[in-house]
Amino acid sequence: MEDRRSRVLEPPEGIPAKNLPILVNTLDRSAVTAGTLACAAGLLAVLGVILLFTGRFGIAVPVFLLVYMTPVSAYYGFLAVAGSLSMRKLVHQPFHLVNGLDGAVVAGAKVSVPLDGRWLVVRLPAPLRAQLAAQRRLWVLGRFVLLPGVIAARRGSFRDAPPKGSTPLGAEPVSPGRLLSLQRRLLASYYLLTAGLALVAAAFSVWVAVDFPDRRSVLVLDAQVFAGLCVLATTGLAIAALVLSRPVPEPRWTELFVVCGPASVNLFGMVTVKGRTVLPDGREVSVRAGGSDPSLAANIAVTGQLWVLGVPVAGKTTKAGVPGHAVFGPVKFGR
């Protein structure tokens, strides 16, 4: 259930979207980062083609570069062009609030909302679907969708009809424990995906070590070491995913008030905010939020509220979020 005392970050109604704190900076940084990664991966894929024709480095090295870097370049190029840059062009227009979601339907991860005679279909992960079913409100800018408290927009598409098999999106209250469990399972799925990619990289590295023509080359040893590191990473990520998949008890929120400056966005698009707060025991400490979820730092910077899971302890890192919203991330308390 949503705590009525909690305030959240939401787009300004009736004025340009660029007035939403952090949004433009996040889009600009994300576009630069994604574009840079797309170009770098593309150059490595081209290098793989060149090495494939020269034959001096065997078959495994160029195939590894082609198989890995081509989809990476395409993925980040799509994020830059269809995501950040596309939404950046719309920030001079206002967000449109859709309240009540009358007629909205859902099919799996796809939520369809009727707008102006057409259907806006957007894919949402389980935590955002649960929040949407409970709150029945979202913000629309072109084909992009924002939920209250969430700074990361989701790109949808307009269609003449919703996907087949869609059923009505019913109103369903969501407890903080269930929302936290859904968020942890989503993070666990990301860990498992990364573990799979690391395992594939390990297999390619072993192939490189076996296939490389010059057996005395330092690349052979490097490939063997890299394969071992990938196996260790796969094991660690798989264990972390299993831990995150375990059920969690209903969380207890502790509300703190933070005096902080504006949130900042680093080179990789991560949002961070620093400030000071008073713990329940009366100690005044510094606090730093940011990392896995940019929405957490953005909400703290705008509202001055910090909701911690459990009892905060000076000098420790703990989880925080926004009650009733799919916003969770780490915060670090100073001494």
Order of alpha helices (4+ residues) and beta strands (2+ residues): alpha-alpha-beta-beta-beta-beta-alpha-beta-beta-beta-beta-beta-alpha-alpha-beta-beta-beta-beta-alpha-beta-beta-beta
